[in-house]
Amino acid sequence: MSGVYVVSDSSCDLDPDETAPLNIEIVPLSIRFGDEEFTDRRNLSVEEFYKRMADSDVLPQTACPSPGAFERAFCNASDAGADAVICLTLSSALSNTYQSAQTAAATCKGRMRVEVIDSRAVSSGLGTLVLEAAQAARDGADAERVRQRVADLVPRTHVIAALNTVENLKRGGRIGGAKAIVGSLLSIKPLIDVSGGAVQEAGRARTRKRAMEWLYERMRAAGPIERVAVMHGEAPDIDGFLALIAPDFPRGTFRVGRIGAVIGTHGGAEMIGVSWIAAAQEMSTDARP
């Protein structure tokens, strides 16, 4: 089928039932536990990852896909008849995945158009952008229109999360602007904002309940928002959070999914995250001087 194909990496945390209908190809990152290496979501499921992390004394590590892995994905799209490929990746501030995809795109120069876009997002924030790009392509948008659509959405995409621990972020080196929370008491629940592509401290909650309330307050204070998604890392209290936000965000009006191994490695188990796209501000029609 001709048209624009969309490629992303496995940090987008999209399930096959979301990607398959839209011909989205996912290039997986690798997950390592000591000497053991796994391919995200291929020979290491989300459930297996969290179980292994709970049972292991070794903090898992992630490795970005090779340029060759992205090149194969781009070639697959070309073989399927794609006119162009739009590739959206995990934030370049958190991973070399974007650079790897760019290297692969350079090898395709002269054969087909491959546009690599830094999403400046993670997990469902990236996943929403991928779905938006693929839906635009399905509806007949050419590569430039898809690129413009994504470029419009990236700065309006917000990702926040409540962590159950800061240990993974600290030991994994992805703490970014949240360094101040490292010395906090163990009882503190770190609150982070990844909306700019890097991890920033957004607050601290003394209880899990208060952390969930903070997420809800941030959602309500954001003004008109759309494409809301709630993600969790096997959080036992996810149903409680969904009930908490139900007065303003009824179940069924947003995506709910699980945070996979890539983000789970750095955020730890039982994390709950929320992403959304801020509604576009309408241009004023007031013609008065």
C-alpha positions as CSV (number, residue, x, y, z in Angstrom):
1,M,0.0,0.0,0.0
2,S,1.4,3.4,-1.0
3,G,1.5,6.4,1.2
4,V,3.3,7.5,4.4
5,Y,4.4,4.8,6.9
6,V,5.1,5.6,10.5
7,V,7.9,4.0,12.5
8,S,8.7,4.4,16.2
9,D,10.6,2.7,19.0
10,S,9.3,0.4,21.7
11,S,9.4,3.2,24.4
12,C,6.1,4.4,22.9
13,D,4.3,1.7,24.9
14,L,1.8,1.0,22.2
15,D,0.2,-2.5,22.0
16,P,0.0,-4.5,18.8
17,D,-3.8,-4.0,18.6
18,E,-3.1,-0.2,18.4
19,T,-0.3,-0.4,15.9
20,A,-1.4,-3.1,13.5
21,P,-4.4,-1.4,12.0
22,L,-2.3,1.7,11.2
23,N,0.7,-0.1,9.8
24,I,3.0,1.3,12.5
25,E,6.3,-0.5,12.8
26,I,8.0,-0.6,16.2
27,V,11.8,-0.9,16.5
28,P,12.6,-2.4,19.9
29,L,15.2,-1.3,22.4
30,S,17.2,-3.9,24.3
31,I,16.9,-4.6,28.0
32,R,19.8,-6.0,30.0
33,F,19.8,-7.7,33.4
34,G,23.5,-8.2,34.0
35,D,24.8,-10.6,31.3
36,E,21.3,-11.4,30.0
37,E,20.0,-9.3,27.1
38,F,16.4,-9.2,25.9
39,T,14.5,-7.6,23.1
40,D,11.8,-5.4,24.5
41,R,8.3,-6.9,24.0
42,R,9.6,-9.7,21.8
43,N,11.3,-12.1,24.2
44,L,10.6,-10.0,27.3
45,S,6.9,-9.1,28.0
46,V,5.9,-6.3,30.3
47,E,4.7,-8.7,32.9
48,E,8.0,-10.7,32.8
49,F,10.0,-7.5,33.0
50,Y,8.4,-6.3,36.2
51,K,8.6,-9.7,37.8
52,R,12.3,-10.0,36.9
53,M,13.1,-6.5,38.2
54,A,11.4,-7.3,41.5
55,D,13.3,-10.6,41.8
56,S,16.7,-9.3,40.7
57,D,19.4,-7.5,42.7
58,V,20.7,-6.1,39.4
59,L,19.2,-2.9,38.1
60,P,18.2,-3.4,34.4
61,Q,19.8,-1.3,31.7
62,T,18.5,-0.2,28.3
63,A,20.2,0.1,25.0
64,C,19.0,2.0,22.0
65,P,18.3,0.2,18.6
66,S,21.2,0.0,16.2
67,P,21.0,2.1,13.0
68,G,20.7,-1.2,11.2
69,A,17.5,-2.0,13.0
70,F,15.9,1.3,11.9
71,E,17.2,0.8,8.4
72,R,15.5,-2.6,8.2
73,A,12.2,-0.9,9.4
74,F,12.6,1.8,6.7
75,C,13.3,-0.8,4.1
76,N,10.3,-2.9,5.2
77,A,8.1,0.2,4.6
78,S,9.7,0.7,1.2
79,D,9.1,-2.9,0.2
80,A,5.5,-2.5,1.3
81,G,5.1,0.4,-1.1
82,A,5.6,3.4,1.1
83,D,6.3,6.7,-0.5
84,A,7.9,8.1,2.6
85,V,8.5,7.2,6.3
86,I,7.9,9.4,9.3
87,C,9.9,8.1,12.3
88,L,9.2,9.4,15.8
89,T,11.5,8.5,18.6
90,L,12.0,8.7,22.3
91,S,13.3,12.1,23.5
92,S,16.9,12.7,22.4
93,A,17.6,14.1,25.9
94,L,17.0,10.6,27.4
95,S,18.4,8.2,24.8
96,N,20.6,7.9,21.7
97,T,17.6,6.4,19.8
98,Y,17.0,9.6,17.9
99,Q,20.6,9.7,16.7
100,S,20.5,6.0,15.7
101,A,17.4,6.6,13.6
102,Q,19.0,9.7,11.9
103,T,22.0,7.6,11.0
104,A,19.7,5.0,9.4
105,A,17.7,7.7,7.6
106,A,20.9,9.0,6.0
107,T,21.5,5.6,4.3
108,C,18.1,5.9,2.7
109,K,18.8,9.2,1.0
110,G,18.1,9.0,-2.7
111,R,15.9,6.0,-2.3
112,M,12.9,7.4,-0.3
113,R,12.1,10.2,2.0
114,V,12.6,9.4,5.7
115,E,11.9,12.1,8.2
116,V,13.1,11.5,11.8
117,I,11.4,13.5,14.5
118,D,12.5,13.9,18.1
119,S,9.2,13.6,20.0
120,R,10.7,15.2,23.2
121,A,8.3,12.8,25.0
122,V,8.2,9.3,26.5
123,S,5.8,6.4,26.9
124,S,2.2,7.4,26.2
125,G,3.2,11.0,25.2
126,L,5.3,9.5,22.3
127,G,2.6,6.9,21.7
128,T,-0.1,9.5,21.2
129,L,2.1,11.4,18.7
130,V,2.7,8.1,16.8
131,L,-1.0,7.4,16.6
132,E,-1.8,10.9,15.5
133,A,0.8,10.7,12.7
134,A,-0.4,7.3,11.6
135,Q,-4.0,8.4,11.5
136,A,-3.2,11.4,9.5
137,A,-1.3,9.2,7.0
138,R,-4.2,6.8,6.9
139,D,-6.5,9.6,6.0
140,G,-4.3,10.5,3.0
141,A,-1.9,13.2,4.3
142,D,1.4,13.3,2.5
143,A,4.7,13.3,4.3
144,E,4.9,17.0,4.7
145,R,1.5,17.3,6.1
146,V,2.1,14.5,8.6
147,R,5.4,16.1,9.6
148,Q,3.6,19.4,10.1
149,R,0.9,17.8,12.2
150,V,3.5,16.2,14.5
151,A,5.5,19.4,14.7
152,D,2.4,21.2,15.9
153,L,1.6,18.6,18.5
154,V,5.1,18.1,20.0
155,P,5.2,21.4,22.0
156,R,1.7,20.8,23.2
157,T,2.4,17.3,24.5
158,H,2.7,16.9,28.3
159,V,3.9,14.0,30.3
160,I,3.9,13.9,34.1
161,A,4.3,11.0,36.6
162,A,4.3,10.0,40.2
163,L,7.1,7.5,41.0
164,N,7.0,5.1,43.9
165,T,10.8,5.3,44.2
166,V,13.6,7.5,42.8
167,E,16.2,4.7,43.0
168,N,16.0,3.6,39.4
169,L,16.3,7.2,38.1
170,K,19.3,7.8,40.3
171,R,21.2,4.6,39.6
172,G,20.3,4.7,35.9
173,G,21.7,8.2,35.3
174,R,18.4,9.7,33.9
175,I,17.7,12.0,36.8
176,G,18.2,15.2,34.8
177,G,16.8,18.2,36.6
178,A,15.3,16.1,39.4
179,K,18.6,15.8,41.2
180,A,17.2,17.6,44.2
181,I,14.9,14.7,45.1
182,V,17.7,12.2,45.4
183,G,18.4,13.1,49.0
184,S,14.7,13.0,50.0
185,L,13.4,10.7,52.7
186,L,12.4,7.3,51.6
187,S,8.8,8.1,52.4
188,I,8.7,10.9,49.8
189,K,7.0,10.1,46.5
190,P,8.8,11.9,43.7
191,L,6.7,13.8,41.1
192,I,8.3,14.4,37.8
193,D,7.6,16.3,34.6
194,V,9.0,15.1,31.3
195,S,7.1,17.5,29.1
196,G,10.2,19.2,27.7
197,G,11.9,15.9,26.9
198,A,14.1,15.7,30.0
199,V,13.3,14.6,33.6
200,Q,12.4,17.6,35.8
201,E,11.3,17.6,39.4
202,A,7.7,18.8,39.7
203,G,7.1,18.3,43.4
204,R,7.2,15.8,46.2
205,A,4.3,14.1,47.9
206,R,4.5,12.5,51.4
207,T,2.0,9.8,50.6
208,R,1.0,7.7,47.6
209,K,-2.6,9.1,48.0
210,R,-1.3,12.7,47.8
211,A,0.8,11.8,44.7
212,M,-2.3,10.6,43.0
213,E,-4.2,13.7,43.9
214,W,-1.3,15.8,42.5
215,L,-1.6,14.1,39.2
216,Y,-5.3,14.8,39.1
217,E,-4.8,18.5,40.1
218,R,-2.3,18.9,37.3
219,M,-4.7,17.5,34.8
220,R,-7.5,19.8,36.0
221,A,-5.3,22.8,36.0
222,A,-4.0,22.3,32.5
223,G,-7.1,23.8,30.9
224,P,-8.7,22.3,27.8
225,I,-6.8,19.1,27.0
226,E,-7.2,16.2,24.6
227,R,-5.7,12.8,23.7
228,V,-5.4,12.0,27.4
229,A,-3.6,8.7,28.3
230,V,-3.0,7.1,31.7
231,M,-0.1,4.6,32.0
232,H,1.1,2.5,34.9
233,G,4.0,0.2,35.8
234,E,1.9,-2.7,37.3
235,A,0.5,-0.2,39.9
236,P,-1.8,-2.1,42.2
237,D,-3.8,1.1,42.9
238,I,-4.4,2.1,39.3
239,D,-8.2,1.5,39.6
240,G,-8.2,3.8,42.5
241,F,-6.6,6.5,40.5
242,L,-9.0,6.0,37.6
243,A,-11.9,6.4,40.1
244,L,-10.3,9.5,41.5
245,I,-10.2,11.3,38.1
246,A,-13.5,10.0,36.9
247,P,-15.5,13.1,37.7
248,D,-13.6,15.1,35.1
249,F,-12.1,12.3,33.0
250,P,-14.6,9.4,32.8
251,R,-13.2,5.9,32.0
252,G,-13.6,5.3,28.3
253,T,-12.7,8.8,27.2
254,F,-8.9,8.2,27.3
255,R,-6.4,5.5,26.7
256,V,-5.2,3.3,29.6
257,G,-2.0,1.2,29.2
258,R,1.0,-0.2,30.8
259,I,4.5,1.4,31.0
260,G,6.9,-1.1,29.4
261,A,10.5,-2.1,30.2
262,V,12.2,0.9,28.6
263,I,10.6,3.6,30.8
264,G,10.0,1.1,33.7
265,T,13.7,0.5,33.9
266,H,14.3,4.2,34.8
267,G,11.0,5.0,36.6
268,G,10.7,1.8,38.6
269,A,7.7,-0.3,39.4
270,E,4.3,1.0,40.4
271,M,4.8,4.3,38.6
272,I,1.6,6.1,37.3
273,G,1.9,8.6,34.5
274,V,-0.4,10.8,32.6
275,S,0.0,12.4,29.2
276,W,-2.1,14.8,27.2
277,I,-2.1,17.3,24.4
278,A,-3.0,20.8,25.2
279,A,-5.9,22.0,23.1
280,A,-4.8,24.4,20.3
281,Q,-5.6,28.0,21.1
282,E,-8.0,29.5,18.5
283,M,-6.8,32.5,16.6
284,S,-8.6,35.7,17.5
285,T,-11.1,36.9,14.9
286,D,-11.3,40.4,16.5
287,A,-10.3,42.7,13.6
288,R,-10.4,45.9,15.7
289,P,-7.2,48.0,15.7
